[in-house]
Amino acid sequence: MNYSTRYDQRKKRRLNRLLNVAIGIVAILIIYVAVKVFFTPSASEEVIADLEQEQQQEEQQEQSTETEQTIENDRDIDSTQEEVENEELREEEEDAEEELSDGEWQPIGTVQSEPFQINFSKDHVNWKEMTHAIQYATGLYDDIIIWRIENGGDSMSAVGTVSDAANKNTPYRVRIEWVTERGWKPVEVIKLSSNPYL
């Protein structure tokens, strides 16, 4: 009788141990599943993240395309403006009365360094040197009126339209060209029959 009771007790202990181990395994599995569910991004979150990344890439591509289009438009505008300026020069040439002289001048000298870069800003030394070259070619000094100085068709030439107060309607058009390390040189002076800027 005692023997069966001990046997039952041992059997219960083994069963308890087995149950405890099983409960422990189940608890570990529950914790693992909970971590997976609550702390691992779901498939839908991953899809949303992928979609957001694709949208950002598309926006960057659109911005890049817009920038390229803006640059292309600016080039087209510059090209059109240059064509208009060249057309104005041709029209002025048709109105020209008299070519006074051609290529008889020397470069005026310069304080600018090489490589030369043309600058049409009125407070820049280049503007002063262009004005001086035009004055030298026309003989107009203190009473000169500068109607316009513009690009002469390339980065090493300019064209100025000037007059004095008494001859506003018949200005001079002066072409000057840059001579390396020697400055602006007048190459052509034409007296116009009318002033395109009046």
Residue pairs with C-beta under 8 A, 6 or more apart in sequence:
41 49
82 151
85 150
85 151
86 153
88 196
89 153
89 159
91 196
92 161
92 173
92 190
92 192
92 196
93 190
95 192
95 193
95 194
95 196
96 173
96 190
96 191
96 192
96 193
97 170
97 190
97 191
97 192
97 193
98 190
98 191
99 188
99 189
99 190
99 191
100 172
100 189
100 190
100 191
101 189
102 187
102 188
102 189
103 187
103 188
105 136
105 137
105 185
105 186
105 187
106 185
107 179
107 182
107 183
107 184
107 185
108 129
108 132
108 133
108 136
108 183
108 184
108 185
109 182
109 183
110 129
110 181
110 182
110 183
110 184
111 125
111 129
112 125
112 126
112 129
112 183
114 180
114 181
116 156
116 178
116 180
117 155
118 126
118 151
118 155
118 156
118 158
118 178
119 126
119 127
120 126
120 127
120 149
120 150
120 151
120 158
121 127
127 149
129 183
129 184
130 149
130 158
130 160
130 176
130 184
131 144
131 146
131 149
131 160
132 184
133 174
133 176
133 183
133 184
133 185
133 186
134 140
134 144
134 146
134 149
134 160
134 162
134 172
134 174
134 176
134 186
135 141
135 144
136 186
137 172
137 174
137 176
137 186
137 189
138 144
138 162
138 172
138 174
138 189
140 162
140 163
140 164
140 172
143 164
143 165
144 162
144 163
144 164
145 162
145 163
145 164
145 165
145 168
145 171
146 160
146 161
146 162
147 161
147 162
147 163
147 171
147 195
147 197
148 160
148 161
148 197
149 158
149 159
149 160
149 161
150 158
150 159
150 160
151 157
151 158
151 159
152 158
152 159
152 175
152 176
152 177
156 177
156 178
157 175
157 176
157 177
157 178
158 175
158 176
158 184
159 173
159 174
159 175
159 176
160 173
160 174
160 176
161 171
161 172
161 173
161 174
161 192
161 195
161 196
161 197
162 171
162 172
162 174
163 170
163 171
163 172
163 195
168 195
168 198
169 194
169 195
169 198
170 191
170 192
170 193
170 194
170 195
171 191
171 192
171 195
171 197
172 189
172 190
172 191
172 192
173 189
173 190
173 191
173 192
174 186
174 188
174 189
174 190
175 186
175 187
175 188
175 189
176 184
176 185
176 186
176 187
177 184
177 185
177 187
178 184
178 185
179 185
